[in-house]
Amino acid sequence: TVPTAPRTAVMVTMRGAKATLLVVAAFLLTDTTAELQQGKVVPSLEEEKGVVFTRENPGKWLRKASSHVPRVHLDAEAKMAKIKVPHEMSAEHSINFVYVRDQNGKVIFSKDLLPEDEPNFKIKLSDETTAVTAYSHCNQHGLWKSAEVTLASARDEL
């Protein structure tokens, strides 16, 4: 099951003191890190609530899709995924985390980002992985999702 109580605590605490938020956030990270690594945790509240933007459904951010939707390229022979988010990175406006799910919805990669980081990654895929979907979270425009890309379609490109 997906643990939701710590997230609720963070949402409520955000209205309180910053020190309390830090304590609860530290609890959230230590409580769910192992579960996230095993692909059991929904990494964002937006995904949990169903507020995810895509190229086809950008919501109120119609002109933002091209810089927010993660681009996925699979190399079927090498079993590698290249993930790129073509987004500016500054203290005021940045992608603050990226994660990737496999065909079963399991989180196979996640990375928190700082404004000075580049949102570009190479991921080695397991033999069981047949498809991936990438997610990126913008600090101003929310959570964005790529289309699912399959290894079969990557083989077709060869």
DRENNUDREN-251855 format. One record per atom (N, C-alpha, C, CB): residue number from 0; x, y, z; atom name; chain. Coordinates in steps of 0.1 Angstrom, whole numbers, padded with zeros to 4 digits, always signed. Last residue first. Glycine has a CB too. Layout:
DRENNUDREN-251855
 seq     x     y     z atom mol
 NUM     X     Y     Z   CA   A
...
This chain:
DRENNUDREN-251855
 seq     x     y     z atom mol
 157 +0153 +0012 -0352    N   A
 157 +0166 +0008 -0356   CA   A
 157 +0167 +0005 -0371    C   A
 157 +0171 -0004 -0349   CB   A
 156 +0127 +0016 -0345    N   A
 156 +0134 +0028 -0350   CA   A
 156 +0148 +0024 -0356    C   A
 156 +0136 +0038 -0339   CB   A
 155 +0119 -0007 -0333    N   A
 155 +0113 -0004 -0346   CA   A
 155 +0121 +0007 -0353    C   A
 155 +0099 -0001 -0345   CB   A
 154 +0130 -0005 -0308    N   A
 154 +0136 -0015 -0318   CA   A
 154 +0131 -0012 -0332    C   A
 154 +0132 -0029 -0314   CB   A
 153 +0113 +0013 -0297    N   A
 153 +0127 +0017 -0299   CA   A
 153 +0134 +0008 -0309    C   A
 153 +0134 +0017 -0285   CB   A
 152 +0090 -0002 -0296    N   A
 152 +0090 +0009 -0305   CA   A
 152 +0104 +0014 -0307    C   A
 152 +0081 +0021 -0300   CB   A
 151 +0099 -0020 -0276    N   A
 151 +0095 -0025 -0289   CA   A
 151 +0095 -0014 -0299    C   A
 151 +0081 -0032 -0289   CB   A
 150 +0102 -0004 -0254    N   A
 150 +0114 -0009 -0260   CA   A
 150 +0111 -0015 -0274    C   A
 150 +0121 -0021 -0252   CB   A
 149 +0080 +0024 -0254    N   A
 149 +0083 +0010 -0252   CA   A
 149 +0096 +0006 -0259    C   A
 149 +0071 +0001 -0258   CB   A
 148 +0069 +0051 -0235    N   A
 148 +0078 +0047 -0246   CA   A
 148 +0082 +0032 -0244    C   A
 148 +0090 +0056 -0247   CB   A
 147 +0041 +0070 -0226    N   A
 147 +0048 +0057 -0224   CA   A
 147 +0056 +0054 -0237    C   A
 147 +0039 +0046 -0220   CB   A
 146 +0046 +0105 -0226    N   A
 146 +0039 +0093 -0231   CA   A
 146 +0047 +0081 -0227    C   A
 146 +0036 +0094 -0246   CB   A
 145 +0055 +0122 -0195    N   A
 145 +0057 +0118 -0209   CA   A
 145 +0047 +0108 -0213    C   A
 145 +0071 +0113 -0212   CB   A
 144 +0040 +0146 -0174    N   A
 144 +0043 +0132 -0177   CA   A
 144 +0045 +0130 -0192    C   A
 144 +0031 +0124 -0172   CB   A
 143 +0044 +0170 -0147    N   A
 143 +0043 +0167 -0162   CA   A
 143 +0047 +0153 -0164    C   A
 143 +0051 +0177 -0170   CB   A
 142 +0033 +0190 -0121    N   A
 142 +0038 +0177 -0125   CA   A
 142 +0034 +0174 -0139    C   A
 142 +0033 +0166 -0116   CB   A
 141 +0038 +0226 -0118    N   A
 141 +0034 +0213 -0114   CA   A
 141 +0040 +0201 -0121    C   A
 141 +0019 +0212 -0117   CB   A
 140 +0049 +0251 -0123    N   A
 140 +0038 +0246 -0132   CA   A
 140 +0034 +0232 -0130    C   A
 140 +0043 +0248 -0146   CB   A
 139 +0069 +0258 -0105    N   A
 139 +0058 +0268 -0108   CA   A
 139 +0046 +0262 -0116    C   A
 139 +0064 +0279 -0116   CB   A
 138 +0086 +0237 -0102    N   A
 138 +0082 +0244 -0090   CA   A
 138 +0071 +0255 -0092    C   A
 138 +0094 +0251 -0084   CB   A
 137 +0078 +0208 -0120    N   A
 137 +0083 +0222 -0120   CA   A
 137 +0078 +0229 -0108    C   A
 137 +0078 +0229 -0133   CB   A
 136 +0087 +0175 -0123    N   A
 136 +0079 +0185 -0115   CA   A
 136 +0086 +0198 -0115    C   A
 136 +0078 +0180 -0100   CB   A
 135 +0083 +0149 -0146    N   A
 135 +0091 +0160 -0141   CA   A
 135 +0082 +0169 -0133    C   A
 135 +0098 +0167 -0153   CB   A
 134 +0084 +0114 -0155    N   A
 134 +0077 +0125 -0149   CA   A
 134 +0087 +0136 -0145    C   A
 134 +0069 +0120 -0136   CB   A
 133 +0082 +0089 -0180    N   A
 133 +0090 +0098 -0172   CA   A
 133 +0081 +0110 -0167    C   A
 133 +0102 +0104 -0180   CB   A
 132 +0078 +0055 -0185    N   A
 132 +0071 +0068 -0185   CA   A
 132 +0078 +0077 -0176    C   A
 132 +0056 +0067 -0181   CB   A
 131 +0088 +0026 -0204    N   A
 131 +0090 +0036 -0193   CA   A
 131 +0081 +0049 -0196    C   A
 131 +0105 +0040 -0192   CB   A
 130 +0089 -0009 -0210    N   A
 130 +0084 +0004 -0213   CA   A
 130 +0087 +0013 -0201    C   A
 130 +0069 +0004 -0216   CB   A
 129 +0101 -0032 -0201    N   A
 129 +0097 -0032 -0215   CA   A
 129 +0092 -0018 -0219    C   A
 129 +0086 -0042 -0217   CB   A
 128 +0123 -0047 -0178    N   A
 128 +0116 -0034 -0182   CA   A
 128 +0114 -0035 -0197    C   A
 128 +0125 -0022 -0179   CB   A
 127 +0137 -0069 -0172    N   A
 127 +0123 -0070 -0171   CA   A
 127 +0115 -0058 -0176    C   A
 127 +0119 -0072 -0157   CB   A
 126 +0164 -0062 -0173    N   A
 126 +0159 -0070 -0184   CA   A
 126 +0144 -0071 -0184    C   A
 126 +0165 -0084 -0182   CB   A
 125 +0165 -0026 -0164    N   A
 125 +0166 -0041 -0161   CA   A
 125 +0161 -0049 -0173    C   A
 125 +0158 -0044 -0148   CB   A
 124 +0183 +0001 -0178    N   A
 124 +0171 -0006 -0176   CA   A
 124 +0173 -0021 -0173    C   A
 124 +0162 -0005 -0188   CB   A
 123 +0201 +0029 -0168    N   A
 123 +0202 +0015 -0172   CA   A
 123 +0189 +0007 -0168    C   A
 123 +0215 +0008 -0165   CB   A
 122 +0196 +0061 -0178    N   A
 122 +0192 +0051 -0168   CA   A
 122 +0194 +0037 -0175    C   A
 122 +0178 +0053 -0164   CB   A
 121 +0207 +0094 -0178    N   A
 121 +0208 +0081 -0185   CA   A
 121 +0205 +0071 -0174    C   A
 121 +0222 +0079 -0192   CB   A
 120 +0193 +0127 -0178    N   A
 120 +0197 +0115 -0172   CA   A
 120 +0198 +0103 -0181    C   A
 120 +0188 +0111 -0160   CB   A
 119 +0188 +0161 -0171    N   A
 119 +0191 +0151 -0181   CA   A
 119 +0197 +0139 -0175    C   A
 119 +0201 +0157 -0192   CB   A
 118 +0185 +0188 -0159    N   A
 118 +0175 +0177 -0158   CA   A
 118 +0176 +0167 -0170    C   A
 118 +0161 +0183 -0158   CB   A
 117 +0213 +0200 -0141    N   A
 117 +0207 +0198 -0155   CA   A
 117 +0197 +0186 -0154    C   A
 117 +0217 +0196 -0166   CB   A
 116 +0214 +0221 -0112    N   A
 116 +0215 +0208 -0119   CA   A
 116 +0209 +0209 -0133    C   A
 116 +0208 +0197 -0110   CB   A
 115 +0209 +0245 -0099    N   A
 115 +0221 +0244 -0107   CA   A
 115 +0223 +0231 -0114    C   A
 115 +0234 +0246 -0098   CB   A
 114 +0186 +0240 -0085    N   A
 114 +0185 +0249 -0096   CA   A
 114 +0198 +0248 -0105    C   A
 114 +0183 +0263 -0091   CB   A
 113 +0185 +0204 -0079    N   A
 113 +0188 +0218 -0074   CA   A
 113 +0187 +0227 -0086    C   A
 113 +0201 +0219 -0066   CB   A
 112 +0164 +0176 -0077    N   A
 112 +0173 +0185 -0084   CA   A
 112 +0174 +0198 -0077    C   A
 112 +0168 +0187 -0099   CB   A
 111 +0160 +0141 -0070    N   A
 111 +0157 +0155 -0066   CA   A
 111 +0168 +0164 -0073    C   A
 111 +0158 +0157 -0051   CB   A
 110 +0151 +0113 -0088    N   A
 110 +0162 +0122 -0086   CA   A
 110 +0156 +0136 -0082    C   A
 110 +0171 +0124 -0098   CB   A
 109 +0145 +0079 -0095    N   A
 109 +0140 +0092 -0090   CA   A
 109 +0152 +0100 -0086    C   A
 109 +0131 +0090 -0078   CB   A
 108 +0135 +0049 -0111    N   A
 108 +0145 +0060 -0110   CA   A
 108 +0138 +0072 -0104    C   A
 108 +0151 +0063 -0124   CB   A
 107 +0114 +0032 -0111    N   A
 107 +0127 +0026 -0113   CA   A
 107 +0138 +0036 -0112    C   A
 107 +0127 +0020 -0127   CB   A
 106 +0083 +0026 -0097    N   A
 106 +0093 +0037 -0098   CA   A
 106 +0107 +0030 -0100    C   A
 106 +0093 +0047 -0086   CB   A
 105 +0060 +0008 -0115    N   A
 105 +0070 +0008 -0105   CA   A
 105 +0080 +0019 -0107    C   A
 105 +0077 -0006 -0104   CB   A
 104 +0042 +0004 -0135    N   A
 104 +0039 +0015 -0126   CA   A
 104 +0050 +0016 -0115    C   A
 104 +0026 +0015 -0120   CB   A
 103 +0048 -0015 -0153    N   A
 103 +0040 -0019 -0142   CA   A
 103 +0037 -0008 -0132    C   A
 103 +0046 -0031 -0135   CB   A
 102 +0066 -0003 -0170    N   A
 102 +0053 -0007 -0176   CA   A
 102 +0043 -0011 -0165    C   A
 102 +0055 -0018 -0186   CB   A
 101 +0082 +0021 -0147    N   A
 101 +0082 +0011 -0158   CA   A
 101 +0068 +0007 -0162    C   A
 101 +0089 -0002 -0153   CB   A
 100 +0088 +0056 -0142    N   A
 100 +0080 +0044 -0139   CA   A
 100 +0082 +0034 -0151    C   A
 100 +0065 +0047 -0136   CB   A
  99 +0109 +0081 -0130    N   A
  99 +0106 +0072 -0141   CA   A
  99 +0099 +0060 -0136    C   A
  99 +0118 +0068 -0149   CB   A
  98 +0112 +0115 -0120    N   A
  98 +0112 +0101 -0117   CA   A
  98 +0106 +0094 -0129    C   A
  98 +0103 +0098 -0105   CB   A
  97 +0126 +0146 -0108    N   A
  97 +0122 +0137 -0119   CA   A
  97 +0121 +0123 -0114    C   A
  97 +0133 +0139 -0131   CB   A
  96 +0122 +0178 -0093    N   A
  96 +0125 +0164 -0092   CA   A
  96 +0120 +0157 -0105    C   A
  96 +0118 +0157 -0080   CB   A
  95 +0123 +0205 -0100    N   A
  95 +0129 +0201 -0087   CA   A
  95 +0129 +0186 -0085    C   A
  95 +0121 +0208 -0076   CB   A
  94 +0130 +0226 -0125    N   A
  94 +0125 +0213 -0123   CA   A
  94 +0131 +0208 -0110    C   A
  94 +0128 +0203 -0135   CB   A
  93 +0124 +0262 -0118    N   A
  93 +0132 +0250 -0121   CA   A
  93 +0124 +0237 -0120    C   A
  93 +0144 +0249 -0112   CB   A
  92 +0127 +0294 -0109    N   A
  92 +0119 +0286 -0118   CA   A
  92 +0128 +0274 -0122    C   A
  92 +0114 +0293 -0130   CB   A
  91 +0144 +0307 -0092    N   A
  91 +0130 +0311 -0092   CA   A
  91 +0122 +0301 -0100    C   A
  91 +0129 +0325 -0098   CB   A
  90 +0169 +0296 -0096    N   A
  90 +0164 +0296 -0083   CA   A
  90 +0149 +0299 -0082    C   A
  90 +0171 +0306 -0073   CB   A
  89 +0167 +0278 -0127    N   A
  89 +0171 +0289 -0119   CA   A
  89 +0165 +0288 -0105    C   A
  89 +0167 +0303 -0126   CB   A
  88 +0167 +0263 -0157    N   A
  88 +0170 +0260 -0143   CA   A
  88 +0175 +0272 -0136    C   A
  88 +0180 +0248 -0142   CB   A
  87 +0144 +0256 -0183    N   A
  87 +0154 +0265 -0177   CA   A
  87 +0156 +0261 -0162    C   A
  87 +0150 +0280 -0178   CB   A
  86 +0141 +0224 -0199    N   A
  86 +0135 +0235 -0190   CA   A
  86 +0147 +0243 -0184    C   A
  86 +0127 +0229 -0179   CB   A
  85 +0137 +0198 -0213    N   A
  85 +0143 +0210 -0218   CA   A
  85 +0138 +0223 -0211    C   A
  85 +0140 +0211 -0233   CB   A
  84 +0146 +0169 -0198    N   A
  84 +0136 +0179 -0197   CA   A
  84 +0142 +0193 -0201    C   A
  84 +0130 +0180 -0182   CB   A
  83 +0153 +0136 -0208    N   A
  83 +0157 +0150 -0208   CA   A
  83 +0145 +0159 -0207    C   A
  83 +0164 +0154 -0222   CB   A
  82 +0166 +0105 -0205    N   A
  82 +0155 +0113 -0201   CA   A
  82 +0161 +0128 -0201    C   A
  82 +0150 +0110 -0187   CB   A
  81 +0173 +0075 -0220    N   A
  81 +0178 +0088 -0218   CA   A
  81 +0166 +0097 -0216    C   A
  81 +0186 +0093 -0231   CB   A
  80 +0178 +0042 -0210    N   A
  80 +0168 +0052 -0213   CA   A
  80 +0176 +0066 -0211    C   A
  80 +0156 +0051 -0203   CB   A
  79 +0191 +0011 -0223    N   A
  79 +0193 +0024 -0216   CA   A
  79 +0181 +0033 -0220    C   A
  79 +0206 +0030 -0220   CB   A
  78 +0198 -0013 -0236    N   A
  78 +0188 -0013 -0225   CA   A
  78 +0190 -0001 -0216    C   A
  78 +0190 -0026 -0216   CB   A
  77 +0212 -0014 -0259    N   A
  77 +0219 -0012 -0247   CA   A
  77 +0211 -0012 -0234    C   A
  77 +0226 +0002 -0248   CB   A
  76 +0190 -0019 -0277    N   A
  76 +0202 -0028 -0277   CA   A
  76 +0210 -0026 -0264    C   A
  76 +0211 -0025 -0289   CB   A
  75 +0172 +0002 -0273    N   A
  75 +0168 -0012 -0270   CA   A
  75 +0180 -0021 -0269    C   A
  75 +0159 -0016 -0281   CB   A
  74 +0173 +0031 -0259    N   A
  74 +0182 +0024 -0267   CA   A
  74 +0179 +0009 -0264    C   A
  74 +0197 +0028 -0264   CB   A
  73 +0148 +0056 -0258    N   A
  73 +0152 +0043 -0254   CA   A
  73 +0162 +0037 -0264    C   A
  73 +0140 +0033 -0252   CB   A
  72 +0141 +0088 -0247    N   A
  72 +0147 +0080 -0258   CA   A
  72 +0152 +0067 -0253    C   A
  72 +0158 +0088 -0266   CB   A
  71 +0118 +0112 -0237    N   A
  71 +0124 +0099 -0235   CA   A
  71 +0129 +0092 -0247    C   A
  71 +0113 +0090 -0228   CB   A
  70 +0114 +0143 -0222    N   A
  70 +0116 +0136 -0235   CA   A
  70 +0123 +0123 -0232    C   A
  70 +0124 +0145 -0245   CB   A
  69 +0088 +0156 -0201    N   A
  69 +0101 +0149 -0203   CA   A
  69 +0102 +0142 -0216    C   A
  69 +0103 +0139 -0192   CB   A
  68 +0073 +0187 -0205    N   A
  68 +0071 +0173 -0207   CA   A
  68 +0085 +0166 -0209    C   A
  68 +0062 +0170 -0219   CB   A
  67 +0083 +0214 -0205    N   A
  67 +0080 +0207 -0192   CA   A
  67 +0078 +0192 -0194    C   A
  67 +0068 +0212 -0186   CB   A
  66 +0084 +0227 -0228    N   A
  66 +0096 +0228 -0219   CA   A
  66 +0094 +0220 -0206    C   A
  66 +0098 +0243 -0216   CB   A
  65 +0060 +0221 -0241    N   A
  65 +0073 +0218 -0248   CA   A
  65 +0085 +0219 -0239    C   A
  65 +0075 +0228 -0260   CB   A
  64 +0039 +0230 -0224    N   A
  64 +0042 +0216 -0226   CA   A
  64 +0056 +0214 -0232    C   A
  64 +0032 +0210 -0235   CB   A
  63 +0032 +0257 -0222    N   A
  63 +0043 +0252 -0213   CA   A
  63 +0047 +0238 -0216    C   A
  63 +0039 +0253 -0199   CB   A
  62 +0009 +0266 -0233    N   A
  62 +0021 +0269 -0240   CA   A
  62 +0034 +0264 -0232    C   A
  62 +0022 +0285 -0241   CB   A
  61 -0011 +0256 -0215    N   A
  61 -0011 +0252 -0229   CA   A
  61 +0002 +0255 -0236    C   A
  61 -0022 +0260 -0236   CB   A
  60 -0018 +0253 -0187    N   A
  60 -0005 +0256 -0192   CA   A
  60 -0002 +0252 -0206    C   A
  60 +0006 +0248 -0183   CB   A
  59 -0042 +0244 -0178    N   A
  59 -0041 +0258 -0180   CA   A
  59 -0027 +0262 -0185    C   A
  59 -0044 +0265 -0167   CB   A
  58 -0037 +0213 -0195    N   A
  58 -0045 +0221 -0186   CA   A
  58 -0044 +0236 -0189    C   A
  58 -0041 +0218 -0171   CB   A
  57 -0024 +0197 -0213    N   A
  57 -0016 +0207 -0205   CA   A
  57 -0024 +0215 -0196    C   A
  57 -0009 +0216 -0215   CB   A
  56 -0027 +0170 -0227    N   A
  56 -0036 +0176 -0217   CA   A
  56 -0028 +0186 -0208    C   A
  56 -0043 +0165 -0209   CB   A
  55 -0007 +0163 -0244    N   A
  55 -0021 +0162 -0249   CA   A
  55 -0030 +0169 -0240    C   A
  55 -0025 +0148 -0252   CB   A
  54 +0015 +0165 -0228    N   A
  54 +0015 +0172 -0240   CA   A
  54 +0001 +0173 -0245    C   A
  54 +0024 +0166 -0251   CB   A
  53 +0001 +0167 -0194    N   A
  53 +0008 +0160 -0205   CA   A
  53 +0008 +0169 -0217    C   A
  53 +0001 +0146 -0208   CB   A
  52 +0000 +0169 -0158    N   A
  52 -0002 +0175 -0171   CA   A
  52 +0006 +0167 -0182    C   A
  52 +0003 +0189 -0171   CB   A
  51 -0019 +0157 -0132    N   A
  51 -0007 +0155 -0140   CA   A
  51 -0009 +0160 -0154    C   A
  51 -0003 +0139 -0140   CB   A
  50 -0035 +0151 -0106    N   A
  50 -0032 +0164 -0113   CA   A
  50 -0019 +0162 -0120    C   A
  50 -0032 +0175 -0103   CB   A
  49 -0041 +0129 -0090    N   A
  49 -0045 +0128 -0104   CA   A
  49 -0043 +0142 -0112    C   A
  49 -0059 +0124 -0105   CB   A
  48 -0032 +0127 -0065    N   A
  48 -0045 +0134 -0067   CA   A
  48 -0050 +0133 -0081    C   A
  48 -0044 +0148 -0062   CB   A
  47 -0007 +0115 -0070    N   A
  47 -0017 +0108 -0061   CA   A
  47 -0031 +0114 -0063    C   A
  47 -0012 +0110 -0046   CB   A
  46 +0005 +0135 -0085    N   A
  46 +0002 +0122 -0091   CA   A
  46 -0009 +0114 -0083    C   A
  46 +0014 +0113 -0093   CB   A
  45 +0007 +0155 -0065    N   A
  45 +0000 +0157 -0077   CA   A
  45 -0005 +0144 -0084    C   A
  45 +0008 +0166 -0087   CB   A
  44 +0024 +0144 -0046    N   A
  44 +0010 +0146 -0043   CA   A
  44 +0001 +0148 -0055    C   A
  44 +0008 +0158 -0033   CB   A
  43 +0048 +0120 -0057    N   A
  43 +0043 +0134 -0056   CA   A
  43 +0028 +0134 -0053    C   A
  43 +0045 +0141 -0070   CB   A
  42 +0056 +0093 -0057    N   A
  42 +0066 +0104 -0054   CA   A
  42 +0060 +0118 -0053    C   A
  42 +0077 +0103 -0063   CB   A
  41 +0041 +0067 -0042    N   A
  41 +0038 +0077 -0052   CA   A
  41 +0046 +0089 -0049    C   A
  41 +0022 +0081 -0052   CB   A
  40 +0061 +0039 -0036    N   A
  40 +0056 +0051 -0031   CA   A
  40 +0052 +0060 -0043    C   A
  40 +0066 +0059 -0022   CB   A
  39 +0074 +0016 -0044    N   A
  39 +0061 +0014 -0038   CA   A
  39 +0054 +0027 -0035    C   A
  39 +0063 +0006 -0025   CB   A
  38 +0100 +0012 -0055    N   A
  38 +0089 +0015 -0064   CA   A
  38 +0075 +0015 -0058    C   A
  38 +0089 +0006 -0075   CB   A
  37 +0120 +0009 -0038    N   A
  37 +0114 -0004 -0042   CA   A
  37 +0102 -0001 -0051    C   A
  37 +0110 -0012 -0030   CB   A
  36 +0126 +0035 -0032    N   A
  36 +0136 +0027 -0039   CA   A
  36 +0130 +0014 -0045    C   A
  36 +0148 +0025 -0031   CB   A
  35 +0104 +0040 -0016    N   A
  35 +0105 +0047 -0029   CA   A
  35 +0115 +0039 -0038    C   A
  35 +0110 +0061 -0027   CB   A
  34 +0110 +0025 +0006    N   A
  34 +0098 +0021 -0002   CA   A
  34 +0099 +0028 -0015    C   A
  34 +0085 +0026 +0006   CB   A
  33 +0132 +0039 +0016    N   A
  33 +0134 +0025 +0012   CA   A
  33 +0122 +0021 +0003    C   A
  33 +0135 +0015 +0024   CB   A
  32 +0120 +0064 +0021    N   A
  32 +0131 +0063 +0012   CA   A
  32 +0132 +0048 +0007    C   A
  32 +0144 +0067 +0018   CB   A
  31 +0100 +0069 +0040    N   A
  31 +0096 +0064 +0027   CA   A
  31 +0108 +0061 +0018    C   A
  31 +0087 +0073 +0021   CB   A
  30 +0111 +0079 +0064    N   A
  30 +0101 +0069 +0065   CA   A
  30 +0098 +0062 +0051    C   A
  30 +0088 +0075 +0070   CB   A
  29 +0128 +0099 +0057    N   A
  29 +0134 +0087 +0063   CA   A
  29 +0124 +0076 +0063    C   A
  29 +0138 +0090 +0077   CB   A
  28 +0110 +0118 +0045    N   A
  28 +0121 +0112 +0038   CA   A
  28 +0126 +0099 +0044    C   A
  28 +0132 +0122 +0036   CB   A
  27 +0092 +0123 +0067    N   A
  27 +0087 +0118 +0054   CA   A
  27 +0098 +0111 +0046    C   A
  27 +0081 +0129 +0046   CB   A
  26 +0110 +0134 +0086    N   A
  26 +0103 +0122 +0089   CA   A
  26 +0098 +0115 +0076    C   A
  26 +0091 +0124 +0098   CB   A
  25 +0117 +0157 +0072    N   A
  25 +0127 +0148 +0075   CA   A
  25 +0121 +0134 +0078    C   A
  25 +0136 +0153 +0087   CB   A
  24 +0092 +0170 +0072    N   A
  24 +0098 +0166 +0059   CA   A
  24 +0109 +0156 +0062    C   A
  24 +0103 +0178 +0052   CB   A
  23 +0089 +0174 +0100    N   A
  23 +0080 +0165 +0093   CA   A
  23 +0085 +0161 +0080    C   A
  23 +0066 +0172 +0091   CB   A
  22 +0110 +0193 +0103    N   A
  22 +0110 +0180 +0111   CA   A
  22 +0101 +0170 +0104    C   A
  22 +0105 +0183 +0125   CB   A
  21 +0102 +0213 +0085    N   A
  21 +0115 +0206 +0083   CA   A
  21 +0115 +0193 +0091    C   A
  21 +0126 +0215 +0088   CB   A
  20 +0078 +0222 +0097    N   A
  20 +0078 +0216 +0084   CA   A
  20 +0091 +0208 +0081    C   A
  20 +0077 +0227 +0073   CB   A
  19 +0088 +0233 +0121    N   A
  19 +0079 +0221 +0121   CA   A
  19 +0079 +0214 +0108    C   A
  19 +0065 +0225 +0126   CB   A
  18 +0101 +0255 +0110    N   A
  18 +0109 +0244 +0118   CA   A
  18 +0101 +0231 +0118    C   A
  18 +0112 +0249 +0132   CB   A
  17 +0081 +0270 +0100    N   A
  17 +0090 +0264 +0091   CA   A
  17 +0098 +0253 +0098    C   A
  17 +0100 +0274 +0085   CB   A
  16 +0047 +0266 +0114    N   A
  16 +0061 +0271 +0114   CA   A
  16 +0070 +0263 +0105    C   A
  16 +0066 +0270 +0129   CB   A
  15 +0020 +0259 +0092    N   A
  15 +0026 +0262 +0104   CA   A
  15 +0040 +0267 +0103    C   A
  15 +0026 +0250 +0113   CB   A
  14 +0012 +0251 +0067    N   A
  14 +0006 +0263 +0072   CA   A
  14 +0012 +0267 +0085    C   A
  14 -0009 +0260 +0074   CB   A
  13 +0025 +0227 +0065    N   A
  13 +0030 +0238 +0057   CA   A
  13 +0023 +0251 +0061    C   A
  13 +0027 +0235 +0042   CB   A
  12 +0011 +0208 +0080    N   A
  12 +0022 +0215 +0086   CA   A
  12 +0027 +0227 +0078    C   A
  12 +0033 +0206 +0089   CB   A
  11 -0006 +0197 +0061    N   A
  11 -0012 +0204 +0072   CA   A
  11 -0001 +0213 +0078    C   A
  11 -0017 +0195 +0082   CB   A
  10 +0013 +0184 +0044    N   A
  10 +0004 +0194 +0038   CA   A
  10 -0002 +0203 +0049    C   A
  10 -0008 +0188 +0031   CB   A
   9 +0025 +0167 +0062    N   A
   9 +0033 +0177 +0055   CA   A
   9 +0024 +0188 +0050    C   A
   9 +0042 +0172 +0044   CB   A
   8 +0004 +0149 +0068    N   A
   8 +0011 +0157 +0078   CA   A
   8 +0018 +0169 +0073    C   A
   8 +0020 +0148 +0087   CB   A
   7 +0000 +0138 +0043    N   A
   7 -0010 +0146 +0049   CA   A
   7 -0005 +0155 +0060    C   A
   7 -0022 +0137 +0055   CB   A
   6 +0024 +0123 +0041    N   A
   6 +0021 +0134 +0031   CA   A
   6 +0010 +0144 +0037    C   A
   6 +0017 +0129 +0018   CB   A
   5 +0021 +0104 +0062    N   A
   5 +0031 +0114 +0062   CA   A
   5 +0029 +0126 +0053    C   A
   5 +0045 +0108 +0059   CB   A
   4 -0002 +0089 +0051    N   A
   4 -0003 +0097 +0064   CA   A
   4 +0008 +0108 +0064    C   A
   4 -0002 +0088 +0076   CB   A
   3 +0002 +0073 +0030    N   A
   3 -0003 +0086 +0027   CA   A
   3 -0003 +0095 +0040    C   A
   3 -0017 +0085 +0022   CB   A
   2 +0019 +0047 +0014    N   A
   2 +0017 +0054 +0027   CA   A
   2 +0013 +0069 +0024    C   A
   2 +0031 +0054 +0035   CB   A
   1 +0003 +0023 -0005    N   A
   1 +0010 +0036 -0006   CA   A
   1 +0008 +0043 +0007    C   A
   1 +0006 +0044 -0018   CB   A
   0 +0008 -0012 +0000    N   A
   0 +0000 +0000 +0000   CA   A
   0 +0009 +0012 +0000    C   A
   0 -0009 +0000 +0012   CB   A
